Amino acid sequence: MPGRVPAEDSVLAPFPAEARAVPAEAPVPVRVLVTGGSGFLGAEICRQLVARGTETVSLSRRPSAALTRLGVRQVHGDLTDPAAVDRALDGCDAVVHNAALAGAGGPPAPYWRTNVDGTRTVLDRCRRLGVRTLVHTSTASVAFRPGGLENADELLPRPGRYLAAYPHTKAVAETLVLNAHGPALATLALRPHIIWGPGDPHFLPALTRAVRRGRLVMPGDGANLVDTTHVRTAAHAHLLALDHLHRGRPVGGRAYFVAQGEPLPLRHVVGLLLAAAGVRAAWRPVPAGVAHAAAAVRETADRLLGSTGTHGLSRFLVAELVHPHWFDLTAARTRLGFTPPLGFADGVREAFEAAGRPASGADTLARLLPGPTPPSPPAHPAVTGTEKGTARP
């Protein structure tokens, strides 16, 4: 597979000066297709669309009882199958392309098939069937590089090379989407980061399994600041983007970071979420260099043995656990009107209550956390707000 990302001129280009010729009072989409609607974020996007009265269709591989209860029309099929995509797009005037294969490691071929070929198929069918609007779920990981990101914005060029197939293929897919933006099909991409919340099948379950197996050994000391995205916040951002784009506002052809806007030490994030799940765990740090070397050995062994797992120890995962990653959300706030509908502490409190644990426990922990105002970048970060001006305008 290629090692570099396609040209990203549309990613870094200035915001367009004018909107498409659509009245400002144009209605929101009437019927929306959500690819990956049976997944964690996709289901929440469907829920919020249905709650406001939007007719919603899901394209996914498996049926979902939750979507059936919501009244979502479900089409089952593969993203790379044009016929399945056409069935799902029937009558739709907008798409939230949320489906993807996510993981910290594993062989690249499945990622390329789902994330790149699938995205290419969806774009092609949208153009052929006259769909007007497409919002793409990208990931903040497309911008991540060893050394971390602090207060990074969308003008920061993406790294030329990646440590894993997931961010690499998502970067390629993002470029395809943004380069497709034009008068006939308006597109943009959102870059949420570490999505969590009720029903999370990835982040918290992986931590919980590691604790119960006695394997929660974390690279570094956990002091690195990271931002996260509650699933309701991520879905809310998608609906905002969908409406602005569909109404012809000058927001297309660009990527936007979205998150809680509350960078916190990683050990606090992990500790709070595990506590909400009723799991007690001590932070067992190991030197970052040791973890990186172990990950390199694991990746080599996986390649030699033909492992197909996607969530094992990897250099990409170690780098994300060791280094800071939080973002400047100004573009989403000013262009899309984005504001998180709940704070990090609110989400943790809800998690405690959902688990039948006293909310006072969450309140006590939440009082230990800093507020939502991001701290100033340190003097010598790998990428800071002061360096962002070196990117191409």
One Martini backbone bead per residue (centre of mass of N, CA, C, O) as a GRO file, in nm:
protein
  393
    1MET     BB    1   0.101   0.032   0.015
    2PRO     BB    2   0.092   0.345   0.039
    3GLY     BB    3   0.279   0.597   0.237
    4ARG     BB    4   0.111   0.839   0.123
    5VAL     BB    5  -0.067   1.122   0.105
    6PRO     BB    6  -0.256   1.294  -0.061
    7ALA     BB    7  -0.330   1.576  -0.162
    8GLU     BB    8  -0.426   1.879   0.059
    9ASP     BB    9  -0.545   2.144  -0.059
   10SER     BB   10  -0.842   2.141   0.056
   11VAL     BB   11  -0.762   2.134   0.359
   12LEU     BB   12  -0.581   2.426   0.344
   13ALA     BB   13  -0.772   2.597   0.231
   14PRO     BB   14  -0.955   2.846   0.225
   15PHE     BB   15  -1.234   2.966   0.287
   16PRO     BB   16  -1.496   3.020   0.125
   17ALA     BB   17  -1.653   3.317   0.019
   18GLU     BB   18  -1.899   3.144  -0.088
   19ALA     BB   19  -2.194   3.017  -0.135
   20ARG     BB   20  -2.424   2.847  -0.237
   21ALA     BB   21  -2.728   2.868  -0.424
   22VAL     BB   22  -2.876   2.890  -0.117
   23PRO     BB   23  -3.093   2.960   0.096
   24ALA     BB   24  -3.080   3.029   0.432
   25GLU     BB   25  -3.388   2.896   0.469
   26ALA     BB   26  -3.324   2.628   0.412
   27PRO     BB   27  -3.379   2.322   0.469
   28VAL     BB   28  -3.338   2.050   0.607
   29PRO     BB   29  -3.299   1.744   0.572
   30VAL     BB   30  -3.526   1.485   0.500
   31ARG     BB   31  -3.317   1.246   0.409
   32VAL     BB   32  -3.088   1.032   0.592
   33LEU     BB   33  -2.780   0.879   0.557
   34VAL     BB   34  -2.624   0.630   0.774
   35THR     BB   35  -2.329   0.509   0.796
   36GLY     BB   36  -2.304   0.298   1.052
   37GLY     BB   37  -2.580   0.305   1.234
   38SER     BB   38  -2.508   0.049   1.438
   39GLY     BB   39  -2.312   0.203   1.580
   40PHE     BB   40  -2.213   0.407   1.815
   41LEU     BB   41  -2.231   0.684   1.666
   42GLY     BB   42  -2.448   0.622   1.454
   43ALA     BB   43  -2.684   0.577   1.656
   44GLU     BB   44  -2.679   0.868   1.772
   45ILE     BB   45  -2.735   1.012   1.511
   46CYS     BB   46  -3.005   0.878   1.462
   47ARG     BB   47  -3.143   0.969   1.721
   48GLN     BB   48  -3.120   1.279   1.666
   49LEU     BB   49  -3.271   1.280   1.400
   50VAL     BB   50  -3.539   1.157   1.497
   51ALA     BB   51  -3.597   1.367   1.727
   52ARG     BB   52  -3.636   1.602   1.488
   53GLY     BB   53  -3.784   1.444   1.225
   54THR     BB   54  -3.585   1.273   1.058
   55GLU     BB   55  -3.542   1.080   0.803
   56THR     BB   56  -3.389   0.751   0.850
   57VAL     BB   57  -3.093   0.580   0.730
   58SER     BB   58  -2.926   0.258   0.731
   59LEU     BB   59  -2.587   0.136   0.671
   60SER     BB   60  -2.522  -0.212   0.733
   61ARG     BB   61  -2.440  -0.542   0.821
   62ARG     BB   62  -2.633  -0.517   1.073
   63PRO     BB   63  -2.883  -0.549   1.267
   64SER     BB   64  -3.094  -0.321   1.476
   65ALA     BB   65  -3.298  -0.290   1.743
   66ALA     BB   66  -3.266   0.011   1.809
   67LEU     BB   67  -3.343   0.114   1.523
   68THR     BB   68  -3.619  -0.013   1.512
   69ARG     BB   69  -3.735   0.151   1.753
   70LEU     BB   70  -3.682   0.432   1.598
   71GLY     BB   71  -3.755   0.389   1.276
   72VAL     BB   72  -3.522   0.289   1.109
   73ARG     BB   73  -3.408   0.237   0.803
   74GLN     BB   74  -3.270  -0.077   0.691
   75VAL     BB   75  -2.958  -0.147   0.530
   76HIS     BB   76  -2.788  -0.434   0.406
   77GLY     BB   77  -2.429  -0.398   0.359
   78ASP     BB   78  -2.166  -0.297   0.156
   79LEU     BB   79  -1.976  -0.023   0.088
   80THR     BB   80  -1.852  -0.157  -0.192
   81ASP     BB   81  -2.157  -0.185  -0.284
   82PRO     BB   82  -2.341  -0.018  -0.506
   83ALA     BB   83  -2.622  -0.145  -0.463
   84ALA     BB   84  -2.643  -0.096  -0.158
   85VAL     BB   85  -2.604   0.209  -0.168
   86ASP     BB   86  -2.845   0.269  -0.350
   87ARG     BB   87  -3.064   0.165  -0.160
   88ALA     BB   88  -2.995   0.366   0.072
   89LEU     BB   89  -3.021   0.640  -0.115
   90ASP     BB   90  -3.311   0.628  -0.154
   91GLY     BB   91  -3.435   0.958  -0.126
   92CYS     BB   92  -3.178   1.101  -0.051
   93ASP     BB   93  -3.013   1.433   0.043
   94ALA     BB   94  -2.820   1.293   0.264
   95VAL     BB   95  -2.491   1.227   0.430
   96VAL     BB   96  -2.348   1.014   0.683
   97HIS     BB   97  -2.011   0.913   0.687
   98ASN     BB   98  -1.929   0.670   0.944
   99ALA     BB   99  -1.809   0.431   0.834
  100ALA     BB  100  -1.556   0.206   0.983
  101LEU     BB  101  -1.227   0.094   1.041
  102ALA     BB  102  -1.101   0.034   1.363
  103GLY     BB  103  -0.758   0.069   1.497
  104ALA     BB  104  -0.416   0.016   1.618
  105GLY     BB  105  -0.393  -0.236   1.416
  106GLY     BB  106  -0.292  -0.437   1.166
  107PRO     BB  107  -0.366  -0.510   0.867
  108PRO     BB  108  -0.426  -0.300   0.589
  109ALA     BB  109  -0.643  -0.409   0.387
  110PRO     BB  110  -0.915  -0.364   0.545
  111TYR     BB  111  -0.886  -0.056   0.564
  112TRP     BB  112  -0.879   0.008   0.262
  113ARG     BB  113  -1.151  -0.111   0.189
  114THR     BB  114  -1.335   0.050   0.386
  115ASN     BB  115  -1.213   0.353   0.402
  116VAL     BB  116  -1.158   0.392   0.088
  117ASP     BB  117  -1.341   0.225  -0.100
  118GLY     BB  118  -1.603   0.300   0.047
  119THR     BB  119  -1.584   0.606   0.007
  120ARG     BB  120  -1.570   0.603  -0.300
  121THR     BB  121  -1.847   0.473  -0.343
  122VAL     BB  122  -2.023   0.683  -0.201
  123LEU     BB  123  -1.942   0.924  -0.376
  124ASP     BB  124  -2.025   0.809  -0.649
  125ARG     BB  125  -2.329   0.763  -0.580
  126CYS     BB  126  -2.398   1.052  -0.505
  127ARG     BB  127  -2.339   1.174  -0.782
  128ARG     BB  128  -2.531   0.989  -0.953
  129LEU     BB  129  -2.799   1.058  -0.751
  130GLY     BB  130  -2.792   1.369  -0.639
  131VAL     BB  131  -2.654   1.424  -0.383
  132ARG     BB  132  -2.582   1.719  -0.189
  133THR     BB  133  -2.481   1.589   0.102
  134LEU     BB  134  -2.162   1.540   0.297
  135VAL     BB  135  -2.069   1.388   0.602
  136HIS     BB  136  -1.755   1.315   0.751
  137THR     BB  137  -1.601   1.071   0.952
  138SER     BB  138  -1.328   1.127   1.098
  139THR     BB  139  -1.003   1.198   1.257
  140ALA     BB  140  -0.756   1.320   1.464
  141SER     BB  141  -0.538   1.101   1.371
  142VAL     BB  142  -0.453   1.240   1.096
  143ALA     BB  143  -0.256   1.452   1.274
  144PHE     BB  144  -0.085   1.256   1.412
  145ARG     BB  145   0.234   1.263   1.589
  146PRO     BB  146   0.521   1.221   1.705
  147GLY     BB  147   0.496   1.429   2.009
  148GLY     BB  148   0.231   1.555   1.933
  149LEU     BB  149  -0.057   1.772   2.029
  150GLU     BB  150  -0.099   2.139   2.077
  151ASN     BB  151  -0.338   2.335   1.979
  152ALA     BB  152  -0.437   2.224   1.715
  153ASP     BB  153  -0.511   2.290   1.380
  154GLU     BB  154  -0.617   2.272   1.041
  155LEU     BB  155  -0.334   2.397   0.927
  156LEU     BB  156  -0.204   2.147   0.993
  157PRO     BB  157  -0.017   1.932   0.859
  158ARG     BB  158  -0.006   1.630   0.768
  159PRO     BB  159   0.145   1.357   0.785
  160GLY     BB  160   0.326   1.163   0.558
  161ARG     BB  161   0.332   0.948   0.793
  162TYR     BB  162   0.237   0.633   0.947
  163LEU     BB  163   0.191   0.388   1.216
  164ALA     BB  164  -0.096   0.320   1.080
  165ALA     BB  165  -0.372   0.229   0.894
  166TYR     BB  166  -0.597   0.397   1.010
  167PRO     BB  167  -0.496   0.695   0.978
  168HIS     BB  168  -0.415   0.666   0.685
  169THR     BB  169  -0.696   0.591   0.559
  170LYS     BB  170  -0.847   0.836   0.678
  171ALA     BB  171  -0.682   1.047   0.525
  172VAL     BB  172  -0.757   0.956   0.243
  173ALA     BB  173  -1.063   0.981   0.277
  174GLU     BB  174  -1.069   1.280   0.344
  175THR     BB  175  -0.952   1.376   0.076
  176LEU     BB  176  -1.174   1.267  -0.104
  177VAL     BB  177  -1.402   1.433   0.020
  178LEU     BB  178  -1.284   1.725  -0.013
  179ASN     BB  179  -1.233   1.698  -0.328
  180ALA     BB  180  -1.558   1.664  -0.384
  181HIS     BB  181  -1.618   1.946  -0.350
  182GLY     BB  182  -1.919   2.116  -0.476
  183PRO     BB  183  -2.203   2.216  -0.633
  184ALA     BB  184  -2.334   1.919  -0.626
  185LEU     BB  185  -2.131   1.835  -0.375
  186ALA     BB  186  -2.129   1.876  -0.039
  187THR     BB  187  -1.838   1.884   0.183
  188LEU     BB  188  -1.720   1.740   0.498
  189ALA     BB  189  -1.509   1.712   0.800
  190LEU     BB  190  -1.479   1.530   1.102
  191ARG     BB  191  -1.259   1.537   1.417
  192PRO     BB  192  -1.280   1.328   1.637
  193HIS     BB  193  -1.189   1.230   1.992
  194ILE     BB  194  -1.231   0.994   2.185
  195ILE     BB  195  -1.501   0.818   2.203
  196TRP     BB  196  -1.763   0.839   2.453
  197GLY     BB  197  -2.008   0.644   2.639
  198PRO     BB  198  -2.292   0.509   2.603
  199GLY     BB  199  -2.203   0.200   2.454
  200ASP     BB  200  -1.910   0.164   2.454
  201PRO     BB  201  -1.700  -0.072   2.257
  202HIS     BB  202  -1.388   0.031   2.315
  203PHE     BB  203  -1.237   0.207   2.529
  204LEU     BB  204  -1.350   0.104   2.806
  205PRO     BB  205  -1.345  -0.205   2.759
  206ALA     BB  206  -1.038  -0.221   2.719
  207LEU     BB  207  -0.964  -0.122   3.000
  208THR     BB  208  -1.123  -0.330   3.165
  209ARG     BB  209  -0.984  -0.583   3.057
  210ALA     BB  210  -0.699  -0.507   3.146
  211VAL     BB  211  -0.755  -0.501   3.448
  212ARG     BB  212  -0.875  -0.797   3.483
  213ARG     BB  213  -0.588  -0.910   3.360
  214GLY     BB  214  -0.344  -0.730   3.467
  215ARG     BB  215  -0.269  -0.511   3.193
  216LEU     BB  216  -0.250  -0.205   3.309
  217VAL     BB  217   0.005  -0.080   3.123
  218MET     BB  218   0.143   0.244   3.110
  219PRO     BB  219   0.279   0.466   2.923
  220GLY     BB  220   0.409   0.655   3.126
  221ASP     BB  221   0.249   0.904   3.361
  222GLY     BB  222  -0.027   1.055   3.250
  223ALA     BB  223   0.025   1.383   3.203
  224ASN     BB  224  -0.088   1.394   2.939
  225LEU     BB  225  -0.281   1.580   2.732
  226VAL     BB  226  -0.634   1.514   2.666
  227ASP     BB  227  -0.894   1.485   2.443
  228THR     BB  228  -1.249   1.442   2.419
  229THR     BB  229  -1.565   1.265   2.309
  230HIS     BB  230  -1.874   1.268   2.341
  231VAL     BB  231  -2.122   1.116   2.171
  232ARG     BB  232  -2.318   1.360   2.177
  233THR     BB  233  -2.119   1.564   2.068
  234ALA     BB  234  -2.053   1.428   1.799
  235ALA     BB  235  -2.344   1.419   1.688
  236HIS     BB  236  -2.406   1.720   1.708
  237ALA     BB  237  -2.189   1.806   1.502
  238HIS     BB  238  -2.316   1.659   1.259
  239LEU     BB  239  -2.582   1.820   1.249
  240LEU     BB  240  -2.461   2.095   1.211
  241ALA     BB  241  -2.305   2.033   0.951
  242LEU     BB  242  -2.543   1.941   0.781
  243ASP     BB  243  -2.707   2.208   0.788
  244HIS     BB  244  -2.497   2.407   0.683
  245LEU     BB  245  -2.438   2.258   0.418
  246HIS     BB  246  -2.735   2.234   0.306
  247ARG     BB  247  -2.771   2.565   0.317
  248GLY     BB  248  -2.491   2.685   0.185
  249ARG     BB  249  -2.272   2.728   0.363
  250PRO     BB  250  -1.923   2.831   0.404
  251VAL     BB  251  -1.799   2.500   0.502
  252GLY     BB  252  -1.674   2.353   0.278
  253GLY     BB  253  -1.380   2.162   0.217
  254ARG     BB  254  -1.345   2.085   0.531
  255ALA     BB  255  -1.189   2.043   0.842
  256TYR     BB  256  -1.295   1.947   1.189
  257PHE     BB  257  -1.248   1.987   1.508
  258VAL     BB  258  -1.388   1.773   1.774
  259ALA     BB  259  -1.469   1.838   2.125
  260GLN     BB  260  -1.478   1.930   2.458
  261GLY     BB  261  -1.242   2.136   2.548
  262GLU     BB  262  -1.087   1.930   2.784
  263PRO     BB  263  -0.787   1.904   2.875
  264LEU     BB  264  -0.645   1.606   3.023
  265PRO     BB  265  -0.509   1.391   3.205
  266LEU     BB  266  -0.496   1.068   3.129
  267ARG     BB  267  -0.521   0.947   3.417
  268HIS     BB  268  -0.795   1.088   3.473
  269VAL     BB  269  -0.963   0.972   3.249
  270VAL     BB  270  -0.922   0.675   3.319
  271GLY     BB  271  -1.008   0.685   3.619
  272LEU     BB  272  -1.299   0.791   3.580
  273LEU     BB  273  -1.407   0.571   3.384
  274LEU     BB  274  -1.347   0.331   3.566
  275ALA     BB  275  -1.510   0.424   3.811
  276ALA     BB  276  -1.784   0.425   3.661
  277ALA     BB  277  -1.740   0.100   3.609
  278GLY     BB  278  -1.619  -0.020   3.888
  279VAL     BB  279  -1.299   0.027   3.851
  280ARG     BB  280  -0.992  -0.053   3.997
  281ALA     BB  281  -0.678   0.129   3.927
  282ALA     BB  282  -0.347   0.130   3.886
  283TRP     BB  283  -0.083   0.306   3.777
  284ARG     BB  284   0.143   0.132   3.546
  285PRO     BB  285   0.433   0.238   3.463
  286VAL     BB  286   0.627   0.269   3.163
  287PRO     BB  287   0.861   0.322   2.964
  288ALA     BB  288   0.835   0.445   2.654
  289GLY     BB  289   1.070   0.290   2.518
  290VAL     BB  290   0.977   0.009   2.599
  291ALA     BB  291   0.698   0.018   2.467
  292HIS     BB  292   0.794   0.073   2.179
  293ALA     BB  293   0.965  -0.183   2.147
  294ALA     BB  294   0.737  -0.385   2.202
  295ALA     BB  295   0.560  -0.292   1.965
  296ALA     BB  296   0.759  -0.357   1.738
  297VAL     BB  297   0.771  -0.658   1.797
  298ARG     BB  298   0.470  -0.717   1.767
  299GLU     BB  299   0.441  -0.626   1.472
  300THR     BB  300   0.642  -0.825   1.355
  301ALA     BB  301   0.500  -1.082   1.453
  302ASP     BB  302   0.230  -1.032   1.310
  303ARG     BB  303   0.343  -1.040   1.024
  304LEU     BB  304   0.473  -1.327   1.037
  305LEU     BB  305   0.186  -1.464   1.147
  306GLY     BB  306  -0.076  -1.321   1.029
  307SER     BB  307  -0.225  -1.122   1.188
  308THR     BB  308  -0.579  -0.979   1.231
  309GLY     BB  309  -0.561  -0.784   1.441
  310THR     BB  310  -0.666  -0.434   1.574
  311HIS     BB  311  -0.589  -0.420   1.923
  312GLY     BB  312  -0.301  -0.417   1.966
  313LEU     BB  313   0.006  -0.356   2.016
  314SER     BB  314   0.138  -0.028   1.923
  315ARG     BB  315   0.297   0.251   1.820
  316PHE     BB  316   0.046   0.425   1.802
  317LEU     BB  317  -0.064   0.372   2.086
  318VAL     BB  318   0.181   0.465   2.246
  319ALA     BB  319   0.189   0.755   2.141
  320GLU     BB  320  -0.101   0.830   2.249
  321LEU     BB  321  -0.025   0.765   2.557
  322VAL     BB  322   0.229   0.970   2.584
  323HIS     BB  323   0.108   1.203   2.424
  324PRO     BB  324  -0.026   1.484   2.335
  325HIS     BB  325  -0.394   1.560   2.249
  326TRP     BB  326  -0.500   1.877   2.141
  327PHE     BB  327  -0.746   2.139   2.037
  328ASP     BB  328  -0.851   2.380   1.814
  329LEU     BB  329  -1.209   2.488   1.797
  330THR     BB  330  -1.272   2.749   1.634
  331ALA     BB  331  -1.391   2.657   1.363
  332ALA     BB  332  -1.642   2.509   1.476
  333ARG     BB  333  -1.755   2.748   1.638
  334THR     BB  334  -1.770   2.971   1.403
  335ARG     BB  335  -1.889   2.792   1.154
  336LEU     BB  336  -2.098   2.575   1.323
  337GLY     BB  337  -2.178   2.640   1.628
  338PHE     BB  338  -1.998   2.487   1.832
  339THR     BB  339  -2.118   2.314   2.134
  340PRO     BB  340  -2.109   2.135   2.390
  341PRO     BB  341  -2.387   1.978   2.553
  342LEU     BB  342  -2.153   1.862   2.741
  343GLY     BB  343  -1.946   1.779   2.987
  344PHE     BB  344  -1.725   1.573   3.119
  345ALA     BB  345  -1.852   1.560   3.405
  346ASP     BB  346  -2.136   1.496   3.306
  347GLY     BB  347  -2.066   1.224   3.176
  348VAL     BB  348  -1.960   1.091   3.432
  349ARG     BB  349  -2.213   1.123   3.602
  350GLU     BB  350  -2.393   0.953   3.417
  351ALA     BB  351  -2.228   0.694   3.445
  352PHE     BB  352  -2.276   0.653   3.743
  353GLU     BB  353  -2.589   0.647   3.731
  354ALA     BB  354  -2.617   0.412   3.522
  355ALA     BB  355  -2.455   0.216   3.738
  356GLY     BB  356  -2.570   0.284   4.036
  357ARG     BB  357  -2.397   0.522   4.137
  358PRO     BB  358  -2.296   0.769   4.313
  359ALA     BB  359  -2.269   1.096   4.211
  360SER     BB  360  -2.068   1.194   4.429
  361GLY     BB  361  -1.824   1.055   4.309
  362ALA     BB  362  -1.812   1.232   4.056
  363ASP     BB  363  -1.799   1.505   4.195
  364THR     BB  364  -1.534   1.461   4.342
  365LEU     BB  365  -1.365   1.409   4.088
  366ALA     BB  366  -1.444   1.665   3.920
  367ARG     BB  367  -1.313   1.876   4.121
  368LEU     BB  368  -1.013   1.789   4.024
  369LEU     BB  369  -1.069   1.928   3.766
  370PRO     BB  370  -1.029   2.116   3.521
  371GLY     BB  371  -1.139   2.329   3.321
  372PRO     BB  372  -1.224   2.416   2.981
  373THR     BB  373  -0.968   2.576   2.975
  374PRO     BB  374  -0.698   2.575   2.808
  375PRO     BB  375  -0.387   2.540   2.843
  376SER     BB  376  -0.085   2.637   2.808
  377PRO     BB  377   0.167   2.585   2.626
  378PRO     BB  378   0.454   2.470   2.632
  379ALA     BB  379   0.778   2.555   2.543
  380HIS     BB  380   0.847   2.233   2.407
  381PRO     BB  381   0.669   2.132   2.188
  382ALA     BB  382   0.611   1.973   1.897
  383VAL     BB  383   0.312   2.112   1.869
  384THR     BB  384   0.198   2.442   1.834
  385GLY     BB  385   0.038   2.735   1.795
  386THR     BB  386   0.308   2.882   1.700
  387GLU     BB  387   0.353   2.665   1.451
  388LYS     BB  388   0.097   2.686   1.263
  389GLY     BB  389   0.199   2.922   1.071
  390THR     BB  390   0.383   2.721   0.885
  391ALA     BB  391   0.160   2.657   0.728
  392ARG     BB  392  -0.024   2.642   0.472
  393PRO     BB  393  -0.277   2.869   0.369
   0.00000   0.00000   0.00000
